[in-house]
Amino acid sequence: MYRSRSARSSSLREPESRLSESDKIEGAGSWDALEWTKIDPVARSIPIGVKQFLLEAEQVIVEGYGVVLVNTDDAGTLYVTNFRLLFLSEGSRDIITIGTIPLATIEKFQKIAVKLPSGPRQPEKSRSQRLLQIIGKDMRIIVFGFRARTKQRRAVYDALLRCTRPATLWDLYAFAGGPSRFSNTNPKVRLLNEYCRLLGMGFYQASIRAIEDGAFTLSNEWWRISSVNCNYTMSSTYPFALLLPKSISDDKVVQASAFRARSRLPSITWCDRGTGAVLARSSQPLVGIMMNMRSNADENLVAALCTQIAGQKRRKLYIADARPRKNALANGAMGGGSESSANYFQSEIVFFGIDNIHAMRESLGRLRDYVDTYGTTSSDGMSSYLRHGGWSWGGGNLSSMSASVSTLGDTGWLIHVQTVLAGSAWIAARVALESASVLVHCSDGWDRTSQLVSLASLLLDPYYRTIRGFQALVEKDWLAFGHPFSDRLGMPTVSGNGNMPFELSRQASTGSLPLSPMRQGSGSASTQAQNTANANHSSPIFLQWVDCVSQLLRMYPFAFEFSSAFLVDLLDCMLSCRFGNFLCNSEKEREQAGIYDACGCLWMYLAGLRTSEGSSHAHYNLFYDPLKHNGPILPPAAALAPTVWPQFHLRWACPSEAQGGEVEAECRKLTRKFSELQRAKELAETRLNEASVTVESLVTELRNEKLASTSARDAVKRASKETATIKRAVQSLGFNVYFTADGDCNVGIERNPTEIPQRSICSVRTKDINGTVSHSEKADLSEPVSVAEDNVSDNPLIRVCGSLCPMHTRDGECQLPNAGCAQFQSQLVDFKANFDAFDRLSIYDSYFGS
């Protein structure tokens, strides 16, 4: 028998998550290895390792040890928390996904006692298995086996009785968990923003203050946003803001609402700004038992939906009744019914023949039993190929191999999906091809009507085929317009408890697992189900609509930004009631219960999942191309052939076949690898840019160093020239200048000095009137020797000479009065004048000539 345990186990394995040795049982993982009659119950505390698997504010209520999950033949521990059934495998110490189900997702459960063949040493009465069957709304059937002679099954059963049907709305886990990090923004703001987008005012951003002040009544040339229902006084199940024709006043709107069931008057849900065509929704008209009641206000409101086409006559109006014609006529006995085309100008009435909520609930139940019967593994742990000698596949008789196919057709689910798809495609074609306006309704206008208008909008508007637009579509046509999610899920609401009765009858002991409704014949069980059907208002209406979206995604893989995995996660969150978005039956009830402030937001949770991996996340469609389908999608009738949705319907019974196909998995793997290479490329480019900046900085520094070196070299040259010039000047006085290796300068006096000229021979550059530079070698730069004798001794040059002369005494007297320096005393005065003139010249001037 095929078992895919790795596919059904989560990857939450951590070292600290392991259960203690006292919590294990020998031979875990095998049903036959358990000695059902020799194991006594032992009181145990909750293992510490289990706490890491619990969500925020999730608390364990009851636990059962040594429990066997029959579906996968795994033994482990079963915990009942305030949010879910949690099954941990003893062998892998991981969460077994198929055995872990939120309490709100459980549709019904029952006890089962199955007798086993007794051994030679065991009495017959001791050989029985205590089983608990769990049937979920998400297409799974789970069977747990408990040890005999214990009260664990009773404890789990009683806990399920208390927790699966909470007494009040505030007992749900969504309130215990709180908003946490998935805080919810006010959906009223998002609804107004969507209305503004439809009106062509995308620049407008609504705010809570504008809602409180009533300053949101915007309009264009055809339509307007009305606040007539801002306090929910006109209709308690409609949103606070309505999109209505501009030509109809609020007083006329209130009058028209009295002619519709539950005051759900015709309201625009989508409009084409280019053509003026609209898609509107309402409930059935109250035409009375004689079908002759009329309302001028209602007729005028419906007529206003058909604006004048430029240059043409008035556009056509289609009134699409989602019900079968006989059902519409039958509603006349209760005051309802359908419109008459004679009362509505240029209109045509069309019936789509979609069955009611009870037919959809029973159809999904038959499909669930079909998948459980013919899947890879079943809730009884046996492969469909081996059950009863292979009878489910004809038992080798080729003539009966079509039994499974006919059984799938008998479920009726695919027929219902095809009917909804065909009706939505017809509506979209009328709006897109004929520019006609379409008014859609059923009985109350919140089940089949929501399916048709939202699916038609999805076909008409590419914005709704993005993740953000899909959220806006769900919040507008399902949440704001009052689809009763609490009633359809069997959950309590503000007014009280839900009305979905569980099937809790205790089965008698039999030799095998009880057959599902499709495997058993008619009898008391079917009669009892028939009697309780009328009181059961639960139905998979929203699930069926998401199934229709998945069919369109399969037919047009390039048109949708989101993937099938996104739709599956959306359904799981909706069924689990973990978040507050889908609680209660209307916008008014959610506001009264304080859902937006007390509970977490589903959209924030899904957005957080996508943030971790970016565009490579499984929620994104790899093949999405917004340019390929940037307009309406109008599927032909021949293409509307739905199939079983593998990712949702087959994920428990056929896990390997529900992975979405090898092509998509391989593409996602390549996309992830491409993203990694892209990040590596960006990192390499960043490093290259940093290296380039560093190189440029080094080049700049090197250039600056080169400039500084050149400047220093030029300065050295200039200093050398200056030094040589000074040296020649000093030597011209009769001194010898010597430079030692240490850089010291020694000056000596020549004994036989040469004749020193009285005047300088330097050439001085002069500039004439024309600006030309001329050199004058005869320029007299020396001062005349006219200094008095008594002032010669005060000359600083004389003093310098005396300080340098070794023949001078400390008193300043010369020991050699007839020395050459005394003879040249007058020339020193001239030298001072020349030296001063030399000091005033630039280094570039030629003082001493060539």
SULSUL-V206416 format. One record per residue. N is the residue number from 0. SS is DSSP state (@ for helix, = for strand, . for the rest). PHI is phi as a letter, one per 40 degrees, with the letter a starting at -180 (* if undefined). OMEGA is omega in radians with two decimals (none if undefined). Layout:
n=<N N>
ss=<SS SS>
phi=<PHI PHI>
omega=<OMEGA OMEGA>
//
This chain:
n=<0 1 2 3 4 5 6 7 8 9 10 11 12 13 14 15 16 17 18 19 20 21 22 23 24 25 26 27 28 29 30 31 32 33 34 35 36 37 38 39 40 41 42 43 44 45 46 47 48 49 50 51 52 53 54 55 56 57 58 59 60 61 62 63 64 65 66 67 68 69 70 71 72 73 74 75 76 77 78 79 80 81 82 83 84 85 86 87 88 89 90 91 92 93 94 95 96 97 98 99 100 101 102 103 104 105 106 107 108 109 110 111 112 113 114 115 116 117 118 119 120 121 122 123 124 125 126 127 128 129 130 131 132 133 134 135 136 137 138 139 140 141 142 143 144 145 146 147 148 149 150 151 152 153 154 155 156 157 158 159 160 161 162 163 164 165 166 167 168 169 170 171 172 173 174 175 176 177 178 179 180 181 182 183 184 185 186 187 188 189 190 191 192 193 194 195 196 197 198 199 200 201 202 203 204 205 206 207 208 209 210 211 212 213 214 215 216 217 218 219 220 221 222 223 224 225 226 227 228 229 230 231 232 233 234 235 236 237 238 239 240 241 242 243 244 245 246 247 248 249 250 251 252 253 254 255 256 257 258 259 260 261 262 263 264 265 266 267 268 269 270 271 272 273 274 275 276 277 278 279 280 281 282 283 284 285 286 287 288 289 290 291 292 293 294 295 296 297 298 299 300 301 302 303 304 305 306 307 308 309 310 311 312 313 314 315 316 317 318 319 320 321 322 323 324 325 326 327 328 329 330 331 332 333 334 335 336 337 338 339 340 341 342 343 344 345 346 347 348 349 350 351 352 353 354 355 356 357 358 359 360 361 362 363 364 365 366 367 368 369 370 371 372 373 374 375 376 377 378 379 380 381 382 383 384 385 386 387 388 389 390 391 392 393 394 395 396 397 398 399 400 401 402 403 404 405 406 407 408 409 410 411 412 413 414 415 416 417 418 419 420 421 422 423 424 425 426 427 428 429 430 431 432 433 434 435 436 437 438 439 440 441 442 443 444 445 446 447 448 449 450 451 452 453 454 455 456 457 458 459 460 461 462 463 464 465 466 467 468 469 470 471 472 473 474 475 476 477 478 479 480 481 482 483 484 485 486 487 488 489 490 491 492 493 494 495 496 497 498 499 500 501 502 503 504 505 506 507 508 509 510 511 512 513 514 515 516 517 518 519 520 521 522 523 524 525 526 527 528 529 530 531 532 533 534 535 536 537 538 539 540 541 542 543 544 545 546 547 548 549 550 551 552 553 554 555 556 557 558 559 560 561 562 563 564 565 566 567 568 569 570 571 572 573 574 575 576 577 578 579 580 581 582 583 584 585 586 587 588 589 590 591 592 593 594 595 596 597 598 599 600 601 602 603 604 605 606 607 608 609 610 611 612 613 614 615 616 617 618 619 620 621 622 623 624 625 626 627 628 629 630 631 632 633 634 635 636 637 638 639 640 641 642 643 644 645 646 647 648 649 650 651 652 653 654 655 656 657 658 659 660 661 662 663 664 665 666 667 668 669 670 671 672 673 674 675 676 677 678 679 680 681 682 683 684 685 686 687 688 689 690 691 692 693 694 695 696 697 698 699 700 701 702 703 704 705 706 707 708 709 710 711 712 713 714 715 716 717 718 719 720 721 722 723 724 725 726 727 728 729 730 731 732 733 734 735 736 737 738 739 740 741 742 743 744 745 746 747 748 749 750 751 752 753 754 755 756 757 758 759 760 761 762 763 764 765 766 767 768 769 770 771 772 773 774 775 776 777 778 779 780 781 782 783 784 785 786 787 788 789 790 791 792 793 794 795 796 797 798 799 800 801 802 803 804 805 806 807 808 809 810 811 812 813 814 815 816 817 818 819 820 821 822 823 824 825 826 827 828 829 830 831 832 833 834 835 836 837 838 839 840 841 842 843 844 845 846 847 848 849>
ss=<. . . . @ @ @ @ = . . . . . @ @ @ . . . @ @ @ . . . . . . . . . . . . . . . . . . . . . . . . @ @ @ @ @ @ . . . . . . = = = = = = = = = = . . . . = = = = = = = = . . = = = = = = . . . . . = = @ @ @ . = = @ @ @ = = = = = = = = = = . . . . . . . . @ @ @ . = = = = = = = = = . . . . = = = = = = . . . . . @ @ @ @ @ @ @ @ @ @ @ @ . . . . . @ @ @ . @ @ @ @ @ . . . . . . . . . @ @ @ @ @ @ @ @ @ @ @ @ . . . . . . . . . @ @ @ @ @ @ . . . . . = . . . = = = = . . . . . . . . . . . . . . . = = = = . . . . @ @ @ @ @ @ @ @ . . = @ @ @ . . . = = = = = . . . . . . = = = = = . . = . . . . . . . . . . @ @ @ @ @ @ @ @ @ . . . = . . . . . = . . = = = = = . . . @ @ @ @ @ @ @ @ @ @ . . . . . . . . . . . . = = = = = . . . . . @ @ @ @ @ @ @ @ @ @ @ @ @ @ @ @ @ @ . . . . . . . . . . . . @ @ @ @ @ @ @ @ @ @ . @ @ @ . . @ @ @ @ @ @ @ @ @ . @ @ @ @ @ @ @ @ @ @ @ @ @ @ @ @ @ @ @ @ @ @ . . = = = = = . . . . . . @ @ @ @ @ @ @ @ @ @ @ @ @ . @ @ @ @ . @ @ @ @ @ @ @ @ @ @ @ @ @ @ . . . . @ @ @ @ @ . . . = . . = . . . . . . . . . . . . . = . . . . . . . . . . . . . @ @ @ @ @ @ @ @ @ @ . . . . . . . @ @ @ @ @ @ @ @ @ @ @ @ @ @ @ . . . . . . = . @ @ @ @ @ @ @ @ @ @ @ @ @ . . . . . . . . . . @ @ @ @ @ @ . . @ @ @ @ . . . @ @ @ @ @ @ @ @ @ @ @ @ @ @ @ . . . = . . . . . . . . . . . . . . . . @ @ @ . . . . . . @ @ @ @ . . . . . . . . . . . . @ @ @ @ @ @ @ @ @ @ @ @ @ @ @ @ @ @ @ @ @ @ @ @ @ @ @ @ @ @ @ @ @ @ @ @ @ @ @ @ @ @ @ @ @ @ @ @ @ @ @ @ @ @ @ @ @ @ @ @ @ @ @ @ @ @ @ @ @ @ . . . = = = = = . . . . . = = = = = . . . . . . . . . . . . . . = = = = . . . . . = = = = . . . . . . . . . . . . @ @ @ @ . . . @ @ @ @ @ @ @ @ @ . . . = . . . . . = . . . . . @ @ @ @ . @ @ @ @ @ @ @ @ @ @ @ @ @ @ @ @ . . . . . . . . . .>
phi=<* c b b c c c b b c c c c b d c c c c c c c c c b c g c h b c c c c c c c b c c c b c b c c c c c c c c c c c c g c b c b a b b b g c b c c d b g b b a b b b b b c b a c b b b c c c c f b c c c c c b a c c c c c c a a a c b b b c b c c c c b b c c c c c a b c b b c b b b c b g b b b b b b b c c g b b c c c c c c c c c c c c c b c c b c c c c c d c c c g c f c b c b c c c c c c c c c c d c c c c g b c c c b c a c c c c c c g c b c c a b c b b a c b b c b c b f c c a c b c c c b b c b c c c b c c c c c c c c c c c b c f f c c c b c b a a b c c b g c b b b b a b c c c c g c c f b c b a c c c c c c c c c c b c c c d g b c c c c b b b c c c c c c c c c c c c c c b g c h b c b c c c b c f b b c b b c g c c c c c c c c c c c c c c c c c c c c b c c b b c c g b c c c b c f g g c c b g f g c c c b c c c c c c c c c c c g c c c c c c c c c c c c c c c c c c c c c b f c c b b b a b c c g b b c c c c c c c c c c c c c b c c c c c c c c c c c c c c c c b c c c g c c c c c c c g b c b c c i c c b c c c c b c c c c c b c a c c c c d c c b c c a c c c c c c c c c c c c c b c a c c c d c c c c c c c c c c c c b c c c b c c b c c c c c c c c c c c c c f c b c c b c g b a c c c c c c c g c c c c b c b c c c c c c c c c c c b g c c c c c c c c c c b c c c b c b c b b c c c c c c b c b c c c c b c b c c c b c c c c c g g c c c c c c c c c c c c c c c c c c c c c c c c c c c c c c c c c c c c c c c c c c c c c c c c c c c c c c c c c c c c c c c c c c c c c c c c g b b b b b c c c g c b b b b b c c b c c c b c c b c b c c b c b b c c c g c c b b b c c c c b c c c c b c c c c c c c c c c c c c c c c c c c c c c c c c g c c c b c c c c c c c c c c c c c c c c c c c c c c c c c c c c c c c b g c>
omega=<-3.10 3.07 3.07 -3.07 3.14 3.13 -3.08 -3.14 3.12 -3.11 -3.09 -3.06 3.09 -3.13 -3.09 -3.11 -3.09 3.12 3.12 -3.11 3.14 -3.13 -3.13 3.03 -3.12 3.13 -3.14 -3.14 -3.14 3.13 -3.06 -3.12 -3.13 3.04 -2.97 -3.06 -3.04 -3.13 3.12 3.12 -3.14 3.13 -3.09 3.05 -3.12 3.13 -3.12 -3.10 -3.12 -3.04 -3.11 3.10 -3.08 3.08 3.12 -3.14 3.08 -3.07 3.13 3.14 -3.11 3.06 3.08 -3.08 3.14 3.13 -3.14 3.01 -3.01 -3.09 -3.09 -3.13 3.10 3.05 -3.12 -3.10 -3.13 3.13 2.99 3.12 3.10 3.12 -2.99 2.87 -3.06 -3.11 3.11 -3.14 3.09 -3.09 -3.09 -3.11 3.10 3.00 3.03 -2.97 -3.08 3.13 3.14 -3.03 3.07 -3.10 3.14 3.13 -3.13 3.11 3.09 3.13 -3.11 3.07 3.13 3.05 -3.09 3.11 3.11 3.05 -3.09 3.10 -3.10 -3.10 -3.09 3.08 -3.06 -3.06 -3.10 -3.09 3.09 3.12 3.10 -3.05 3.05 -3.10 3.13 3.10 -3.06 3.08 -3.11 3.00 3.09 3.04 -3.06 3.07 3.07 3.07 -3.12 3.11 3.12 3.08 3.03 3.13 -3.10 3.14 3.10 -3.14 3.13 -3.13 3.14 3.11 3.09 3.10 -3.10 -2.93 -3.12 3.09 -3.12 -3.09 -3.11 3.13 -3.04 3.05 3.13 -3.12 -3.12 3.11 3.11 3.13 3.12 -3.12 3.10 3.13 3.10 -3.09 -3.03 3.00 -3.05 -3.14 3.08 3.12 -3.14 3.10 3.11 3.09 3.10 3.05 3.14 3.07 3.12 3.13 -3.10 3.13 -3.11 3.12 -3.08 3.10 -3.11 3.13 3.12 -3.14 3.11 3.10 -3.14 3.14 -3.10 -3.09 3.13 -3.09 3.12 -3.11 2.94 -3.05 -3.06 -2.96 -3.12 3.04 -3.06 3.08 -3.07 -3.12 -3.05 3.10 3.13 3.13 3.13 3.13 -3.10 -3.11 3.10 3.12 -3.10 -3.14 -3.10 3.07 -2.99 3.04 -3.07 -3.07 -3.10 3.14 -3.13 3.11 3.09 3.11 3.13 3.09 -3.14 -3.11 -3.13 -3.10 -3.11 3.14 -3.14 3.10 3.13 -3.05 3.10 -3.13 -3.11 3.08 3.04 -3.13 3.12 -3.09 -3.11 -3.07 -3.09 3.10 -3.10 3.00 -3.04 -3.13 3.11 2.98 -3.10 3.09 3.13 -3.08 3.09 -3.07 3.13 3.11 -3.09 3.12 -3.12 3.10 3.12 3.14 3.11 3.14 3.10 3.11 3.12 3.12 3.13 3.07 -3.11 3.12 -3.11 3.07 -3.08 3.09 -3.11 3.09 -3.09 -3.11 -3.10 3.12 3.03 3.04 -3.07 3.06 -3.05 -3.04 2.90 -3.07 -3.12 3.10 3.11 3.11 3.13 3.11 3.08 3.12 3.12 3.08 -3.12 3.11 -3.10 -3.10 3.01 -3.10 3.12 -3.11 -3.10 -2.96 3.05 -3.12 3.10 -3.11 -3.14 3.08 -3.09 3.06 3.10 -3.08 -3.04 -3.03 -3.11 3.10 3.13 3.13 3.14 3.13 3.11 3.08 3.10 3.10 3.12 3.11 3.12 -3.13 3.12 -3.11 -3.01 3.12 3.12 3.04 -3.10 3.13 3.07 3.08 -3.07 3.09 3.13 3.12 -3.04 -3.04 3.08 3.09 3.13 -3.12 -3.11 3.09 3.05 3.14 -3.14 3.14 -3.07 -3.12 -3.12 3.14 -3.13 -3.11 -3.12 -3.14 3.11 3.10 3.07 3.08 3.13 3.11 3.12 -3.05 -3.11 3.09 3.11 3.12 3.13 3.12 3.11 3.12 -3.12 3.11 3.14 3.11 3.11 3.13 -3.13 3.14 3.13 -3.12 -3.05 -3.03 -3.08 -3.03 3.14 3.03 -3.07 3.03 -3.07 3.04 3.00 3.09 -3.14 3.10 3.14 3.09 -3.14 3.09 3.11 3.10 -3.02 -3.06 -3.14 3.11 3.06 3.08 3.10 3.12 -3.06 -2.95 3.12 -3.13 -3.14 3.12 2.97 -3.12 3.14 3.12 3.11 3.06 3.12 3.13 3.14 -3.12 -3.11 -2.97 -3.13 -3.07 -3.08 -3.10 2.81 2.95 -3.04 -3.09 -3.12 3.11 -3.11 3.09 -3.11 -3.12 3.11 3.11 -3.07 -3.09 3.13 -3.07 3.06 -3.06 -3.14 3.12 3.05 3.02 -3.02 -3.11 -3.13 -3.08 3.03 -3.13 3.13 -3.09 -3.13 3.11 -3.14 -3.13 3.04 -3.10 -3.12 3.14 -3.08 3.14 -3.14 -3.12 -3.08 -3.12 3.13 3.11 3.13 3.11 3.12 -3.11 -3.10 -3.08 -3.07 -3.12 -3.08 -3.14 3.07 -3.12 -3.11 -3.09 3.14 3.09 3.13 3.10 3.10 3.04 3.09 3.10 3.11 3.08 3.07 3.09 3.10 -3.11 -3.10 -3.05 -3.12 -3.00 -3.01 3.09 -3.09 -3.09 3.10 3.10 3.07 3.13 3.13 3.12 3.09 3.12 3.14 3.13 3.13 -3.11 -3.08 -3.08 3.11 -3.12 -3.01 -3.05 -3.02 3.06 3.12 -3.03 -3.08 3.09 3.13 -3.13 3.11 3.09 3.11 -3.12 -3.13 -3.07 -3.01 -3.12 -3.02 -3.03 3.08 -3.08 3.12 -3.07 3.09 3.11 3.14 3.09 3.08 3.08 -3.12 -3.11 -3.06 -3.07 3.11 -3.06 3.12 3.13 -3.09 3.12 -3.10 3.11 -3.08 -3.03 -3.07 3.10 -3.05 -3.13 -3.10 3.11 -3.12 3.11 3.14 3.01 -3.10 -3.12 3.07 -3.08 -3.12 -3.12 -3.09 3.12 -3.05 3.06 3.07 -3.12 -3.01 -3.04 3.14 -3.05 -3.03 -3.00 3.14 -3.10 -3.14 -3.01 -3.12 3.14 -3.08 -3.08 3.07 3.10 -3.12 -3.11 3.14 3.12 3.13 3.09 3.12 3.10 3.11 3.11 3.11 3.11 3.10 3.10 3.09 3.10 3.11 3.10 3.10 3.10 3.12 3.11 3.12 3.10 3.10 3.10 3.11 3.10 3.10 3.11 3.12 3.10 3.12 3.12 3.11 3.10 3.12 3.12 3.11 3.11 3.12 3.10 3.10 3.10 3.12 3.10 3.11 3.11 3.11 3.11 3.12 3.13 3.09 3.11 3.11 3.12 3.13 3.12 3.11 3.11 3.13 -3.14 3.13 3.12 3.12 -3.14 3.11 3.12 3.14 -3.14 3.11 3.10 3.13 3.14 3.01 -3.11 -3.14 3.11 3.14 3.12 3.13 -3.14 3.11 -3.09 3.10 -3.13 3.09 -3.11 3.09 3.14 -3.14 -3.09 3.10 -3.13 -3.10 -3.12 -3.11 -3.08 -3.12 3.12 -3.13 3.10 -3.09 3.12 3.08 -3.09 -3.12 -3.08 -3.11 3.10 3.13 -3.10 3.11 -3.13 3.12 -3.12 -3.12 -3.12 -3.10 3.14 -3.12 3.11 3.09 -3.13 3.14 -3.11 -3.14 -3.07 -3.08 3.14 -3.10 -3.11 3.13 -3.13 -3.12 3.12 3.13 -3.14 3.10 3.14 3.12 -3.14 3.14 -3.05 3.13 -3.12 3.11 3.09 3.10 3.14 3.12 -3.13 -3.12 3.13 3.13 -3.09 -3.13 -3.12 -3.10 -3.12 3.11 3.13 -3.09 -3.08 3.14 3.12 3.13 3.10 3.07 3.13 3.11 3.13 3.10 3.13 3.10 3.08 3.11 -3.13 3.14 -3.12 3.04 -3.12 -3.11 3.10 -3.11 -3.08 -3.07 3.11 -3.14 none>
//
